[in-house]
Amino acid sequence: MLKILFWLCAILFVTFSVVNRQEVVASLWPLPYEIIAPLSLLLFILFVFGFFAGFLSKSLQKFFSKKTT
């Protein structure tokens, strides 16, 4: 089941990447920098960043939670 889900996500990601090849400008607001990259790459980077932020948040929550044993 997990293998099927992986391949389904991979096919959807490749299809999304091929369809959204236009370049977009992302400005890093407090800083005077701009990134010009394909939309699919920026969204993938945001997805990975959100995944690691959630993982770090959950890991820290587990680490600092009090165990009642």
C-alpha angles and dihedrals in degrees: 000000000000091000091054091049090049093052092045091053091045092052092047092049093049091047091048091048093051094048096046102050097132116115120243132191118236115189120204095223107210090040125060093238132113129195120210110197141134114284093238092055093051092048091048091051090050090049092051091046091051091048092053093043090054092045092050092047093051092044092052091046091053092045096052099037116110116242116221106207 
